Amino acid sequence: MDSTRVTEHPTSFERRQPGADPADPRGALLHTPTQAPPAPAAALPAQARTGETPSTPGTATPCAKGKDPASPPDTTGPEHSQPAAVEPDTHRPRPVPEGIPAQPAAEPEKASGGGQERRKGAGVTPGQPTPMRRDGDRLRFVGAATRRIARGIDLDEIVMGLCRATVPTFSDAILVYLRDPLPVGDERPTGPLLLRLRRTDRIPAERDTEGGGFSPALQPEPAELTGLDTLGAELCEVRPGSALAEVLRGVRPVFTDAPAAHAALPELLGEGGELAVPGGQRSILAPLRGRRRVIGAALFLRRPERIPFEPDDLLVAAQLATHSALGIDKAVLYGREAYIADELQRTMLPETLPRPTGVRLASRYLPAAETARVGGDWYDAIPLPGSRVALVVGDVMGHSMTSAAIMGQLRTTAQTLAGLDLPPQEVLHHLDEQAQRLGTDRMATCLYAVYDPVSHRITIANAGHPPPVLLHLGGRAEVLRVPPGAPIGVGGVDFEAVELDAPAGATLLLYTDGLVESRLRDVWTGIEQLREKLAATAQLTGPDHPPPLEALCDEVLDMLGPGDRDDDIALLAARFDGIAPSDVAYWFLEPEDAAPGRARRLARRALDRWGLEELSDSVELLVSEVVTNAVRYATRPVTLRLLRTDVLRCEVGDDVPQLPRLRQARATDEGGRGLYLVNRLARRWGATRLSTGKVVWFELSKTAVQ
């Protein structure tokens, strides 16, 4: 066979007419038979747009406005036949907007019920565009409609896409019912099957669709469709064995003039609802079936004066219902996954922030945009021995449920390491090892800082995180120079810590890169804008008063623009109040038998100096018990420290790592009652293991004596 010869076959809707030239690759669409048979007297005239006159002689004359529709049409050729001679390119369809299928050249109709009705002109108003009359029309419509439905991401977008794609191109109105509640995945629904009216669409009375492809020309709204907004019950229960249950179980779309479907209408639309549905195959009830079960139903309606649906339109309704149901299934699954991941992340974040001595805290967390709202940002504030506090902020790379889960594991690890009172650089080193154990691609950035309110110093170590910003009391904002380090998970990298001044009244701001980086700006531009924002906010309250902490966080978030929400944001602000040196008393005690007595005398002098003499008896008793337990096992000097803040705090440290346990002493025991007294008399108490030993502390309220 000659490889250069190409034979063009007619498509499914381009049937070759008798008498056409076989050599003509365009088939019979461009040629009429030599002897055209006369058309029936009642044949439907060819359609044309209003005011458009065919310029080629021999074409069928459109039905003009005002002309008697019963007058016989021109019988020079078959219905919608092409002229004997046309321009070479006139057979090419003109482009139309997506969602409205192009109308190809017409052909003689087969002898069928729908074709006979059209040839008699029944249900067609002169000047109206004809409905879809070919398989090719339906294919183009289904392709455009499914693309429009597939563009939806959430449930409402998919349902709206179904309605907008079908009204008015395929039907004049549509009612969409969905299961309430919608099952997710493999969940087995419990309780009765309930359908809720999700959306109702119809052609608005003021809409002009003239020349809109296959859209029906507008006429005064019939009573059946004028009340469509109120047609249909808001909620209906599908009873087992009912007519509606049988139709839904059948899955395939059906005409509502069928006995089973007609009996199902009162159950779906309410009593008397079936009377408002046009008869004569002008309504289709299509079950919406997802991957595992029926999740709803769609009712397509045409006006009484419109041409009825054809049997082939059931296939169109089936395609629309299938694509919509699968899209709804995916939207529900996506929504559930996003909800679970969002809840997972929020539950892993601190529910409330602690109130450590000498520092005030405030935080904010904002999820990312709706399309990627699940991330791995976290923040934390962990009280440490000696009235210190660890401030942590981190960001796991990625946006998924996996990122949220990794964030939870790293946050738990950081809390455990902080409880060991390790230096910041050691905490990051162990976090790096933990991230490598979780996987080769588990990476995160983190900044770990420890604030000491007694020494007014802060120690910071960084692992690839944006540097913090310190807002001084006078209104000056500076970006702290912290070694950047490598992200957690890289492995084999040493982290470096720096110690900086943390003056009273200053505010430290820790944040994730979502605050300063977006598609519209780079990270360093965002950091500079953040610094300027903090300085401008501090000017509003004057040089002697720092801005309120909560209001400062809100002002910082106001710097975000419309396109700056590409990532989630974690924000932690710490206001350093510190503890004045006059409110601190600190001593070293040798581990000997005389140490408890000396501790009582030192504590009494400090309380007298602070004007807290009424607490002397309780403090002396508790200090004596704790120091006695420390010197019994210690080999190095024991430390005793008293702190006066909103409470009176006592801390006793030794070099023994074993933590004391509260136990019930027996009547014959000589000891074991010291911690019992501490537990009964102190407001709070605890014991924390250090790298060099432990610290036992207790607090007494001083409110009653002020």
Residue pairs with C-beta under 8 A, 6 or more apart in sequence:
7 25
8 25
8 26
8 27
10 16
10 27
10 29
11 136
12 135
12 136
13 104
13 107
13 134
13 135
13 136
13 137
14 27
14 29
14 107
15 28
15 107
16 27
16 28
17 27
17 28
17 31
17 32
17 33
17 108
18 28
18 33
19 28
19 31
19 33
19 34
19 35
20 27
20 28
20 31
20 33
21 31
24 30
24 31
26 91
29 82
29 91
29 105
29 107
30 82
30 86
30 91
31 82
31 84
32 77
32 78
32 81
32 82
32 83
32 84
36 76
36 77
36 78
36 81
37 78
38 75
39 73
39 75
39 77
39 78
39 79
40 119
41 72
42 72
42 119
42 120
42 121
43 73
43 75
43 78
43 79
43 119
44 73
44 79
44 118
44 119
44 120
44 121
44 124
44 130
45 60
45 61
45 62
45 63
45 73
45 74
45 126
46 59
46 60
46 61
46 62
46 73
46 79
46 80
46 106
47 62
47 63
47 128
47 129
47 130
48 54
48 62
49 129
49 210
49 211
50 65
50 127
50 210
50 211
52 62
53 62
54 60
54 61
54 62
56 83
56 86
56 90
57 83
58 76
58 77
58 83
58 84
58 85
59 82
59 83
60 73
60 74
60 76
60 77
60 79
60 80
60 81
61 73
61 74
63 69
63 73
63 126
63 127
64 126
64 127
65 126
65 127
67 126
69 121
69 125
69 126
70 121
78 108
79 106
79 108
79 109
79 119
80 105
80 106
80 107
80 108
81 106
81 108
82 91
82 105
91 105
93 102
93 103
93 104
94 102
95 102
96 102
96 213
98 144
98 147
98 148
99 144
99 145
99 148
99 164
99 165
99 169
100 144
100 169
100 212
100 213
100 214
100 215
101 132
101 137
101 138
101 140
101 141
101 144
101 169
101 213
101 214
102 140
102 213
103 129
103 130
103 137
103 213
103 214
104 134
104 136
104 137
106 133
106 134
107 134
109 115
109 118
109 119
109 133
114 307
114 308
114 310
114 311
117 123
117 307
117 308
118 124
118 130
118 133
118 307
122 307
123 305
123 306
123 307
123 308
124 130
124 307
125 217
125 219
125 305
127 217
128 216
128 217
129 211
129 212
129 213
129 214
129 215
129 216
129 217
130 214
130 307
131 214
131 216
131 306
131 307
132 138
132 141
132 170
132 214
132 313
132 316
135 312
137 214
138 312
138 313
138 315
138 316
141 169
141 170
141 214
141 316
142 316
142 319
142 320
144 165
145 162
145 165
145 166
145 169
145 170
145 319
145 320
145 323
146 319
146 320
146 323
148 161
148 164
148 165
149 158
149 161
149 162
149 165
149 320
149 323
149 324
149 327
150 161
150 323
150 327
151 157
151 161
152 158
152 159
152 160
152 161
152 327
152 331
153 331
153 334
153 371
154 331
154 334
154 335
155 182
155 328
155 331
155 332
155 335
157 331
158 324
158 327
158 328
158 331
159 176
159 178
159 198
159 199
159 324
159 328
160 199
161 324
161 327
162 174
162 176
162 298
162 320
162 324
163 174
163 176
163 199
163 201
164 201
165 320
166 174
166 201
166 300
166 320
167 173
167 174
167 201
167 202
167 203
168 203
168 207
168 209
168 212
168 215
168 216
169 213
169 214
169 215
170 300
170 313
170 316
170 320
171 284
171 300
171 301
171 302
172 202
172 203
172 216
172 225
172 301
172 302
172 303
172 306
173 200
173 201
173 202
173 203
173 225
173 228
173 300
173 301
174 200
174 201
174 202
174 298
174 299
174 300
174 301
175 197
175 199
175 200
175 228
175 231
175 232
175 298
175 299
175 301
176 197
176 198
176 199
176 200
176 288
176 296
176 297
176 298
177 195
177 196
177 197
177 198
177 232
177 236
177 268
177 296
177 297
177 298
177 299
178 195
178 196
178 198
178 288
178 295
178 296
178 328
179 189
179 193
179 194
179 195
179 196
179 294
179 295
179 296
180 194
180 195
180 196
180 235
181 189
182 295
182 328
182 332
183 189
183 292
183 293
183 295
183 332
184 332
184 333
184 336
185 333
185 336
186 292
189 293
192 237
192 238
192 239
193 237
193 238
193 245
194 235
194 236
194 237
194 238
195 235
195 236
195 237
195 238
195 268
195 296
195 297
196 234
196 235
197 232
197 233
197 234
197 235
198 296
200 228
200 229
200 231
200 232
202 225
202 228
202 229
202 301
203 209
203 216
203 218
203 225
205 218
205 221
205 226
207 218
208 218
209 215
209 216
209 217
209 218
210 217
210 218
216 303
216 306
219 303
219 305
222 303
222 304
222 305
223 276
224 276
224 277
224 278
224 301
224 303
224 304
225 301
225 303
227 276
228 276
228 301
231 269
231 273
231 276
232 268
232 269
232 270
232 273
232 299
233 268
233 269
233 270
233 273
236 244
236 267
236 268
236 269
236 270
238 244
238 245
238 248
238 267
239 245
239 267
242 264
242 267
243 260
243 261
243 263
243 264
243 267
244 264
244 267
244 268
246 260
246 264
247 254
247 260
247 261
247 264
247 285
247 287
247 297
248 287
248 294
248 297
249 294
250 287
251 287
251 289
251 294
252 287
252 314
252 318
253 284
253 285
253 286
253 287
253 314
253 317
253 318
253 321
254 260
254 261
254 284
254 285
254 314
255 261
255 281
255 283
255 284
255 285
255 309
255 314
256 262
256 265
256 274
256 277
256 283
256 284
256 285
256 299
257 279
257 280
257 281
257 283
261 285
262 274
264 285
265 273
265 274
265 277
265 285
266 272
266 273
266 274
268 285
268 297
268 299
269 276
269 277
277 283
277 299
277 301
278 301
278 302
278 303
278 304
279 304
280 304
280 308
281 308
281 309
282 301
282 302
282 303
282 304
282 306
282 308
282 309
283 299
283 300
283 301
283 302
283 309
284 299
284 300
284 309
284 313
284 314
284 317
285 297
285 298
285 299
286 297
286 298
286 299
286 300
286 317
286 318
286 320
286 321
287 294
287 296
287 297
287 321
288 294
288 295
288 296
288 297
288 298
288 321
288 324
288 325
288 328
289 295
289 321
289 322
289 325
290 325
290 326
290 328
290 329
291 326
291 329
295 325
295 328
295 329
296 325
296 328
298 317
298 320
298 321
298 324
300 309
300 317
302 308
302 309
337 401
338 373
338 374
340 401
341 374
341 400
341 401
341 404
342 367
342 373
342 374
344 401
344 404
344 405
344 408
345 374
345 375
345 376
345 378
345 404
345 407
345 408
346 365
348 378
348 404
348 407
348 408
348 411
349 365
349 378
349 379
349 570
350 363
350 379
350 380
350 381
353 361
353 362
353 363
353 381
354 361
354 381
354 382
354 383
354 389
355 361
356 381
356 383
356 387
356 388
356 389
356 453
357 387
357 453
357 579
357 643
357 645
357 646
357 649
358 387
358 451
358 453
358 454
358 576
358 577
358 578
358 579
358 645
359 389
359 451
359 453
359 574
359 575
359 576
359 577
360 549
360 574
360 575
360 577
361 381
361 549
361 572
361 573
361 574
361 575
362 549
362 550
362 552
362 553
362 572
362 573
362 575
363 379
363 381
363 553
363 570
363 571
363 572
363 573
364 553
364 554
364 556
364 557
364 569
364 570
364 571
365 377
365 379
365 568
365 569
365 570
365 571
366 514
366 557
366 565
366 568
366 569
367 373
367 374
367 375
367 568
368 374
368 375
368 399
368 514
368 565
368 566
368 567
368 568
369 565
369 566
372 399
372 566
373 399
373 568
374 399
374 400
374 401
374 403
374 404
374 568
375 395
375 396
375 398
375 399
375 403
375 404
375 514
375 567
375 568
376 394
376 395
376 396
376 397
376 398
376 399
376 403
376 404
376 406
376 407
376 444
377 393
377 394
377 395
377 396
377 407
377 512
377 514
377 567
377 568
377 569
377 570
378 392
378 393
378 394
378 395
378 396
378 407
378 410
378 411
378 570
379 392
379 393
379 394
379 510
379 570
379 571
379 572
380 390
380 391
380 392
380 393
380 411
380 414
380 415
380 572
381 389
381 390
381 391
381 392
381 572
381 574
382 389
382 390
382 392
382 414
382 415
382 418
382 419
383 389
383 390
384 390
384 418
384 421
384 450
384 688
385 421
385 651
385 653
385 688
385 690
385 695
385 697
386 452
386 454
386 641
386 651
386 695
387 452
387 453
387 454
387 579
387 643
387 649
387 651
388 450
388 451
388 452
388 453
389 450
389 451
389 453
389 574
390 418
390 448
390 449
390 450
390 451
391 448
391 449
391 450
391 451
391 508
391 510
391 572
391 574
392 411
392 414
392 418
392 446
392 447
392 448
392 449
392 572
393 446
393 447
393 465
393 510
393 511
393 512
393 570
393 572
394 407
394 410
394 411
394 414
394 444
394 445
394 446
394 447
394 465
394 488
394 512
394 570
395 444
395 445
395 446
395 465
395 512
395 513
395 514
395 570
396 403
396 404
396 406
396 407
396 410
396 442
396 443
396 444
397 403
397 443
397 444
397 445
397 487
399 567
399 568
406 435
406 438
406 442
406 444
407 444
409 434
409 438
410 431
410 434
410 435
410 444
410 446
410 488
413 430
413 431
413 434
414 427
414 431
414 446
414 448
417 426
417 427
417 430
417 431
418 427
419 688
419 689
420 689
420 690
420 691
421 688
421 689
421 690
421 691
422 430
422 691
423 450
423 459
423 461
423 497
424 448
424 449
424 450
424 459
424 460
424 461
424 495
424 497
425 461
425 494
425 495
425 496
425 497
427 448
427 461
428 446
428 448
428 461
428 462
428 463
428 485
428 488
428 495
429 494
429 495
431 444
431 446
431 463
431 488
432 463
432 488
432 489
432 490
432 491
432 493
432 495
433 491
435 442
435 443
435 444
435 488
435 489
436 442
436 489
436 491
441 489
442 489
443 487
443 488
443 489
443 490
444 463
444 487
444 488
444 489
445 463
445 464
445 465
445 466
445 487
445 488
445 512
445 513
446 462
446 463
446 464
446 465
446 488
447 460
447 461
447 462
447 463
447 465
447 466
447 468
447 482
447 510
448 460
448 461
448 462
448 463
449 458
449 459
449 460
449 461
449 468
449 508
449 510
450 458
450 459
451 457
451 458
451 502
451 508
451 574
451 576
452 458
452 459
453 576
453 577
453 578
453 579
454 578
454 579
454 584
454 643
456 501
456 502
456 503
456 504
456 576
456 578
457 499
457 500
457 501
457 502
458 499
458 500
458 501
458 502
458 508
458 576
459 497
459 498
459 499
459 500
460 468
460 480
460 482
460 497
460 498
460 499
460 500
461 482
461 485
461 495
461 496
461 497
461 498
462 482
462 483
462 484
462 485
462 495
463 485
463 486
463 487
463 488
463 495
464 484
464 485
464 486
464 487
464 488
465 484
465 512
465 513
466 511
466 512
466 513
466 516
466 523
466 527
467 479
467 480
467 481
467 482
467 484
467 527
468 479
468 480
468 482
468 508
468 509
468 510
468 511
469 477
469 478
469 479
469 480
469 508
469 509
469 511
469 527
469 530
469 531
469 534
470 477
470 478
470 480
470 502
470 506
470 507
470 508
470 509
471 477
471 506
471 507
471 508
471 509
471 534
471 535
471 538
471 546
471 552
472 478
472 503
472 505
472 506
473 503
473 504
473 505
473 506
473 543
473 544
473 546
474 538
474 543
475 535
475 538
475 539
475 543
476 535
477 531
477 532
477 534
477 535
477 538
478 531
479 527
479 531
480 500
481 498
482 498
483 495
483 496
483 498
485 493
485 495
485 496
486 493
502 508
502 576
502 578
503 576
503 578
504 576
504 577
504 578
505 546
505 575
505 576
505 577
506 546
506 575
506 576
507 534
507 546
507 547
507 549
507 552
507 573
507 574
507 575
507 576
508 573
508 574
508 576
509 530
509 534
509 556
509 571
509 572
509 573
510 571
510 572
510 573
510 574
511 530
511 556
511 569
511 570
511 571
511 572
512 567
512 568
512 569
512 570
512 571
513 523
513 567
514 565
514 566
514 567
514 568
514 569
514 570
515 526
515 530
515 556
515 557
515 560
515 569
515 571
516 523
516 525
516 526
516 527
516 529
516 530
517 523
517 526
517 566
517 567
518 526
518 561
518 563
518 564
518 565
518 566
518 567
519 563
519 566
520 561
520 563
520 564
521 529
521 564
529 559
530 556
530 559
533 555
533 556
533 559
534 552
534 556
537 547
537 552
537 555
537 556
538 546
538 547
540 547
541 547
541 548
546 575
547 555
549 573
549 575
552 573
553 571
553 573
556 571
557 569
557 571
560 569
579 643
579 645
583 610
583 643
583 644
583 645
584 641
584 642
584 643
584 644
585 602
585 606
585 641
585 642
586 639
586 640
586 641
586 642
587 599
587 602
587 639
587 640
587 641
588 637
588 638
588 639
588 640
589 595
589 598
589 599
589 627
589 631
589 637
589 638
589 639
589 640
590 637
590 638
591 630
591 631
591 634
591 635
591 636
591 637
591 638
591 654
592 631
593 631
595 627
595 628
595 631
595 638
596 623
596 624
596 627
596 628
596 631
597 624
599 623
599 624
599 627
599 640
600 620
600 623
600 624
602 640
603 616
603 619
603 620
603 623
603 640
603 642
603 650
604 616
604 619
604 620
606 642
607 613
607 615
607 616
607 619
608 616
610 644
612 644
612 648
612 702
612 705
614 705
615 648
615 700
615 702
615 705
618 681
618 700
619 648
619 650
619 700
621 677
621 681
622 650
622 677
622 678
622 681
622 682
622 698
622 700
623 640
623 650
623 652
625 674
625 675
625 677
625 678
626 650
626 652
626 674
626 678
626 696
626 698
627 638
627 640
627 652
628 674
629 660
629 674
629 675
629 696
630 638
630 652
630 653
630 654
630 656
630 696
631 638
631 654
633 654
633 656
633 658
634 654
634 655
634 656
635 655
636 654
636 655
638 652
638 653
638 654
639 651
639 652
639 653
639 654
640 650
640 651
640 652
641 650
641 651
641 653
642 648
642 649
642 650
643 649
643 650
643 651
644 702
646 702
647 683
647 699
647 700
647 701
647 702
648 699
648 700
648 701
648 702
649 697
649 698
649 699
650 697
650 698
650 699
650 700
651 695
651 696
651 697
652 695
652 696
652 697
653 690
653 693
653 694
653 695
653 696
654 693
654 694
655 692
655 693
656 693
656 694
657 689
657 690
657 693
657 694
658 694
659 687
659 689
659 694
660 675
660 687
660 696
661 675
662 675
662 676
662 679
663 672
663 675
664 676
665 671
665 672
665 673
665 676
678 685
678 698
679 685
681 700
682 698
682 699
682 700
683 698
683 699
683 700
683 701
684 698
684 699
685 696
685 697
685 698
685 699
686 696
686 697
686 698
687 694
687 695
687 696
687 697
688 694
688 695
688 697
